């Protein structure tokens, strides 16, 4: 129920940002605030407070739109048109970044909810989480959070989930940047937008800037003829330079399936000073991923998690999630067609596994291991 409310709120906020006029924006913001208020009633502690706070912000945003509209009505036609044009331009510029910020409750994921990857999680914790949790000890030893961190590995291994969980664990603002936006919506003032992005992030107590497929934004410059990229890459590298030394509570996270395609200047210390391979899950991790994704009521108590984990060696976390979903869907359809209670069992899962190949080849994995060296 809560997940549905949050998803509805998120969609309404997006529609409000893209609305053709203030009246529609106001309606959507108010509807979104109601969704968040309902979600807060089913929450406790800090999560409840955060949802109430965001609902209040949306109400204030809607009221501000009403005030602006009334003010414009009192102006003459020419001033009104001019004011509206300037406001729309300012709103569009604000939305470029505002749409990239993910509300904390929308992240909804912690390290505990990610199966396996214990070594990777520990690397991230030592880099970013522990300095925030133990600031006095960190200061005593000259350790601080922030900096650049590159997560690389095969598709579907959980890189994006790890980035979101990192932001959740330290209660940070999460800026999720789509490289395609920089190539399209930011054209013409891309350098200024990069500066604005980092400036806005630094205004928060803690912030995470996350760029998925960062190789498309920081490609080897000799491999691109794009004039935009030739301007953006140096600017982005300049902003990344020395983040760690500034002692900002800012973490720059990049994720990529092709680390060898990234400009070498971005990979040196002071920028992406830490590079972490996110590999396919090991045996114990696969078992945990199966258990997490099969945590439903309609399942038998004797699932052989050891067996299904053993025969899925080399599968990604996304592969396993797909197998679990297909097993749930098959059993669900069976219960509908036969009009009787059906439960997911080991045999159903094994049948799905037989029809599902790993999305990761041995040659791909070897290439990642070689880059790690």
C-alpha positions as CSV (number, residue, x, y, z in Angstrom):
1,X,0.0,0.0,0.0
2,X,2.7,2.5,1.0
3,X,4.8,1.7,-2.1
4,X,1.8,2.4,-4.3
5,X,1.2,5.7,-2.6
6,X,4.8,6.8,-3.0
7,X,4.8,5.8,-6.6
8,X,1.6,7.7,-7.3
9,X,3.1,10.8,-5.5
10,X,6.3,10.6,-7.5
11,X,4.3,10.4,-10.8
12,X,2.1,13.3,-9.8
13,X,5.2,15.5,-8.9
14,X,6.7,14.7,-12.3
15,X,3.4,15.6,-14.0
16,X,3.3,18.8,-12.0
17,X,6.7,19.8,-13.1
18,X,5.8,19.2,-16.8
19,X,2.3,20.8,-16.6
20,X,1.3,23.3,-19.2
21,X,0.1,25.9,-16.6
22,X,0.2,26.7,-12.9
23,X,-3.3,25.6,-12.3
24,X,-2.6,22.1,-13.4
25,X,0.7,22.1,-11.5
26,X,-1.0,23.2,-8.3
27,X,-3.6,20.4,-8.6
28,X,-1.0,17.7,-9.1
29,X,1.2,19.0,-6.3
30,X,-1.8,18.9,-3.9
31,X,-2.7,15.4,-5.0
32,X,0.8,14.3,-4.4
33,X,0.9,15.9,-1.0
34,X,-2.2,13.9,-0.1
35,X,-0.6,10.7,-1.2
36,X,2.5,11.5,1.0
37,X,0.2,12.3,4.0
38,X,-1.5,9.0,3.6
39,X,1.8,7.2,3.4
40,X,3.0,9.0,6.5
41,X,0.1,7.6,8.5
42,X,1.4,4.1,7.8
43,X,5.0,5.0,8.8
44,X,6.9,5.6,12.0
45,X,9.8,7.5,13.3
46,X,12.1,9.5,11.0
47,X,10.5,8.1,7.8
48,X,7.1,9.4,9.0
49,X,8.6,12.9,9.7
50,X,10.4,13.0,6.3
51,X,7.1,12.2,4.5
52,X,5.2,14.8,6.4
53,X,7.9,17.3,5.7
54,X,7.8,16.6,1.9
55,X,4.0,16.8,1.9
56,X,4.2,20.2,3.5
57,X,6.8,21.4,1.0
58,X,4.5,20.3,-1.9
59,X,1.5,22.2,-0.3
60,X,3.7,25.3,0.1
61,X,4.8,25.0,-3.6
62,X,1.2,24.8,-4.7
63,X,0.2,27.8,-2.6
64,X,3.1,29.8,-4.1
65,X,1.8,29.0,-7.5
66,X,-1.6,30.5,-6.5
67,X,0.0,33.6,-5.2
68,X,2.1,34.1,-8.3
69,X,-1.0,33.6,-10.5
70,X,-3.0,36.3,-8.5
71,X,-0.1,38.7,-8.7
72,X,0.1,38.3,-12.4
73,X,-3.6,39.0,-12.9
74,X,-3.1,42.4,-11.3
75,X,-0.4,43.3,-13.9
76,X,-1.2,44.8,-17.3
77,X,-1.0,42.5,-20.4
78,X,2.5,43.4,-21.5
79,X,4.0,43.1,-18.0
80,X,2.1,39.9,-17.4
81,X,3.4,38.3,-20.6
82,X,6.9,39.4,-19.8
83,X,6.7,38.2,-16.2
84,X,5.2,34.9,-17.3
85,X,7.9,34.4,-19.9
86,X,10.7,35.0,-17.4
87,X,9.0,32.8,-14.8
88,X,8.6,29.9,-17.2
89,X,12.3,30.3,-18.2
90,X,13.3,30.3,-14.5
91,X,11.0,27.4,-13.8
92,X,12.4,25.4,-16.7
93,X,16.0,26.0,-15.4
94,X,15.0,25.0,-11.9
95,X,13.2,21.9,-13.1
96,X,16.3,20.7,-15.0
97,X,17.9,19.9,-11.6
98,X,14.8,19.5,-9.5
99,X,13.7,16.5,-11.6
100,X,17.0,14.9,-10.9
101,X,16.5,14.9,-7.2
102,X,15.0,11.7,-5.8
103,X,12.9,12.2,-2.6
104,X,14.5,10.1,0.2
105,X,11.4,8.0,0.8
106,X,11.4,7.1,-2.9
107,X,14.8,5.5,-2.5
108,X,13.4,3.0,0.0
109,X,16.3,0.7,0.0
110,X,19.1,0.0,2.5
111,X,22.1,-2.3,2.3
112,X,20.1,-5.0,4.2
113,X,17.7,-5.2,1.4
114,X,20.4,-6.0,-1.1
115,X,21.3,-9.6,-1.2
116,X,25.0,-10.4,-0.8
117,X,27.9,-8.2,-2.1
118,X,29.2,-8.0,1.5
119,X,32.8,-7.0,0.3
120,X,31.4,-4.3,-1.9
121,X,29.2,-2.9,0.9
122,X,32.1,-2.9,3.3
123,X,34.2,-0.9,0.8
124,X,31.4,1.7,0.5
125,X,30.8,1.8,4.2
126,X,34.5,2.5,4.9
127,X,34.6,5.2,2.3
128,X,31.4,7.1,3.0
129,X,29.2,5.6,5.8
130,X,31.6,5.2,8.7
131,X,33.0,8.7,8.6
132,X,29.5,10.0,9.0
133,X,28.5,7.6,11.8
134,X,31.7,8.1,13.8
135,X,32.8,11.7,13.0
136,X,34.9,12.2,16.1
137,X,37.0,9.0,15.5
138,X,37.2,9.9,11.8
139,X,38.6,13.4,12.7
140,X,41.1,11.9,15.1
141,X,42.6,9.7,12.4
142,X,42.3,12.3,9.7
143,X,39.6,10.4,7.8
144,X,36.6,12.1,6.1
145,X,33.7,11.2,3.9
146,X,32.9,12.3,0.4
147,X,35.0,11.9,-2.7
148,X,34.6,10.0,-5.9
149,X,33.6,6.4,-6.2
150,X,33.2,4.3,-9.3
151,X,31.1,1.2,-9.3
152,X,31.7,-1.0,-12.3
153,X,30.8,-4.5,-13.4
154,X,28.4,-6.5,-15.6
155,X,24.8,-5.3,-16.1
156,X,22.3,-6.4,-13.5
157,X,24.7,-6.8,-10.6
158,X,23.2,-4.1,-8.4
159,X,25.3,-1.0,-9.0
160,X,22.3,1.4,-9.1
161,X,20.7,-0.2,-6.0
162,X,24.0,0.2,-4.1
163,X,24.1,3.9,-5.0
164,X,20.6,4.5,-3.8
165,X,21.2,2.4,-0.6
166,X,24.3,4.6,0.1
167,X,22.2,7.7,0.0
168,X,19.6,6.1,2.2
169,X,22.1,4.9,4.8
170,X,23.5,8.4,5.4
171,X,20.2,10.2,5.0
172,X,21.6,12.2,2.0
173,X,19.9,14.1,-0.8
174,X,20.2,11.9,-3.9
175,X,20.8,13.5,-7.3
176,X,20.4,10.9,-10.1
177,X,21.7,12.3,-13.3
178,X,20.8,10.9,-16.7
179,X,23.6,11.5,-19.2
180,X,21.0,11.8,-22.0
181,X,19.6,14.9,-20.3
182,X,23.0,16.6,-20.5
183,X,23.2,15.8,-24.2
184,X,19.7,17.1,-24.9
185,X,18.1,19.4,-22.3
186,X,21.4,20.9,-21.1
187,X,22.7,21.8,-24.6
188,X,23.7,25.4,-24.8
189,X,24.5,25.9,-21.1
190,X,25.8,22.5,-20.1
191,X,28.9,23.8,-18.3
192,X,26.7,26.1,-16.2
193,X,24.4,23.3,-15.4
194,X,27.3,21.1,-14.2
195,X,28.5,23.9,-11.9
196,X,24.9,24.4,-10.7
197,X,24.5,20.7,-9.9
198,X,27.6,20.6,-7.7
199,X,26.7,23.9,-6.1
200,X,23.2,22.8,-5.2
201,X,24.5,19.4,-3.9
202,X,27.0,21.2,-1.6
203,X,24.2,23.2,0.0
204,X,22.9,20.1,1.7
205,X,24.3,18.6,4.9
206,X,25.0,15.4,2.9
207,X,24.5,14.7,-0.8
208,X,25.1,12.0,-3.3
209,X,25.5,12.8,-7.0
210,X,24.9,9.6,-9.0
211,X,25.5,9.2,-12.7
212,X,24.6,5.9,-14.2
213,X,26.4,4.8,-17.4
214,X,29.0,7.5,-16.6
215,X,31.2,6.2,-19.4
216,X,28.8,8.0,-21.8
217,X,29.4,11.3,-20.0
218,X,33.1,10.9,-19.4
219,X,34.3,9.1,-22.6
220,X,37.8,9.1,-23.7
221,X,38.0,12.4,-25.4
222,X,39.7,11.2,-28.5
223,X,36.8,8.8,-29.1
224,X,34.1,11.6,-29.3
225,X,33.6,14.4,-31.8
226,X,30.7,16.0,-29.8
227,X,31.4,19.7,-29.1
228,X,29.1,19.4,-26.1
229,X,31.1,16.6,-24.6
230,X,34.4,18.3,-25.3
231,X,33.1,21.2,-23.0
232,X,31.3,19.0,-20.4
233,X,34.1,16.5,-19.7
234,X,36.7,19.1,-18.6
235,X,34.1,21.0,-16.6
236,X,32.9,17.8,-14.8
237,X,36.5,16.7,-14.2
238,X,37.2,20.1,-12.7
239,X,34.3,19.8,-10.3
240,X,35.4,16.3,-9.3
241,X,38.9,17.5,-8.7
242,X,39.7,17.3,-5.0
243,X,36.2,16.7,-3.7
244,X,37.8,14.4,-1.1
245,X,40.3,17.1,0.0
246,X,37.6,19.7,0.4
247,X,36.1,17.7,3.2
248,X,32.6,18.3,1.7
249,X,29.9,15.9,2.7
250,X,29.5,15.2,-0.9
251,X,29.9,11.8,-2.6
252,X,30.2,11.5,-6.4
253,X,29.1,8.1,-7.5
254,X,29.4,6.7,-11.0
255,X,28.3,3.4,-12.3
256,X,29.3,1.8,-15.6
257,X,29.3,-1.5,-17.5
258,X,32.4,-0.3,-19.5
259,X,35.0,1.2,-17.2
260,X,37.7,0.9,-19.9
261,X,35.7,3.4,-22.0
262,X,36.1,6.2,-19.4
263,X,38.5,9.0,-19.9
264,X,41.7,8.1,-18.0
265,X,41.8,11.6,-16.4
266,X,38.6,10.7,-14.5
267,X,40.1,7.5,-13.1
268,X,43.1,9.0,-11.3
269,X,43.1,9.7,-7.5
270,X,41.3,12.9,-6.6
271,X,38.5,12.2,-8.9
272,X,37.3,8.6,-9.0
273,X,39.9,7.8,-6.3
274,X,38.2,4.5,-5.5
275,X,37.1,2.0,-8.0
276,X,35.0,-1.0,-6.9
277,X,34.2,-4.1,-9.0
278,X,30.6,-5.2,-8.4
279,X,30.8,-8.9,-9.5
280,X,28.0,-11.5,-10.0
281,X,26.8,-12.7,-6.6
282,X,28.7,-15.6,-4.9
283,X,26.9,-18.7,-3.6
284,X,25.8,-17.3,-0.3
285,X,24.7,-14.0,-2.0
286,X,22.6,-15.9,-4.6
287,X,20.9,-17.8,-1.8
288,X,20.1,-14.5,-0.1
289,X,18.8,-12.9,-3.3
290,X,16.5,-15.9,-3.9
291,X,15.2,-15.6,-0.3
292,X,14.6,-11.9,-0.6
293,X,12.7,-12.2,-3.9
294,X,10.7,-15.2,-2.8
295,X,9.5,-13.6,0.5
296,X,5.8,-14.1,-0.2
297,X,3.0,-15.9,1.5
298,X,2.2,-18.4,-1.3
299,X,5.4,-20.5,-1.1
300,X,6.2,-23.9,0.3
301,X,8.3,-24.1,3.4
302,X,10.8,-26.6,2.0
303,X,12.3,-24.6,-0.9
304,X,15.8,-25.9,-1.5
305,X,17.7,-22.6,-1.6
306,X,21.1,-24.3,-1.5
307,X,20.4,-26.2,-4.7
308,X,18.9,-23.3,-6.7
309,X,21.8,-21.1,-5.6
310,X,24.4,-23.7,-6.6
311,X,23.0,-24.2,-10.2
312,X,22.8,-20.4,-10.8
313,X,26.6,-19.8,-10.6
314,X,27.5,-16.9,-12.9
315,X,24.0,-15.4,-12.9
316,X,23.5,-11.7,-12.1
317,X,21.3,-10.5,-9.3
318,X,18.9,-9.2,-12.0
319,X,18.9,-12.7,-13.6
320,X,17.8,-14.2,-10.3
321,X,15.2,-11.6,-9.7
322,X,13.7,-12.4,-13.1
323,X,13.7,-16.2,-12.3
324,X,11.9,-15.5,-9.0
325,X,9.3,-13.2,-10.7
326,X,8.6,-15.8,-13.4
327,X,8.2,-18.5,-10.8
328,X,5.7,-16.3,-8.9
329,X,3.8,-15.4,-12.0
330,X,3.6,-19.0,-13.2
331,X,2.2,-20.2,-9.8
332,X,-0.2,-17.2,-9.6
333,X,-1.6,-18.0,-13.1
334,X,-2.0,-21.6,-12.1
335,X,-4.0,-20.6,-9.0
336,X,-6.3,-18.5,-11.2
337,X,-6.9,-21.0,-13.9
338,X,-7.5,-23.9,-11.6
339,X,-9.3,-21.8,-9.0
340,X,-7.3,-23.3,-6.2
341,X,-4.5,-22.3,-3.9
342,X,-1.2,-22.9,-5.5
343,X,2.2,-22.4,-3.9
344,X,5.7,-21.8,-5.4
345,X,7.9,-24.8,-5.0
346,X,11.4,-25.9,-5.8
347,X,10.4,-27.7,-9.0
348,X,8.8,-24.6,-10.5
349,X,11.9,-22.6,-9.8
350,X,14.1,-25.3,-11.3
351,X,12.0,-25.3,-14.4
352,X,12.4,-21.6,-14.8
353,X,16.2,-21.8,-14.3
354,X,16.5,-24.4,-17.1
355,X,14.9,-21.9,-19.5
356,X,16.9,-18.9,-18.3
357,X,20.6,-18.4,-19.3
358,X,23.0,-16.1,-17.5
359,X,23.3,-12.7,-19.0
360,X,27.0,-12.6,-18.2
361,X,29.5,-14.5,-20.3
362,X,32.9,-15.8,-19.0
363,X,34.7,-13.6,-21.5
364,X,33.0,-10.5,-20.1
365,X,33.8,-11.4,-16.5
366,X,37.4,-12.0,-17.5
367,X,37.6,-8.5,-19.0
368,X,36.3,-6.9,-15.7
369,X,38.9,-8.9,-13.7
370,X,41.7,-7.7,-15.9
371,X,40.5,-4.1,-15.5
372,X,40.5,-4.6,-11.7
373,X,44.2,-5.3,-11.8
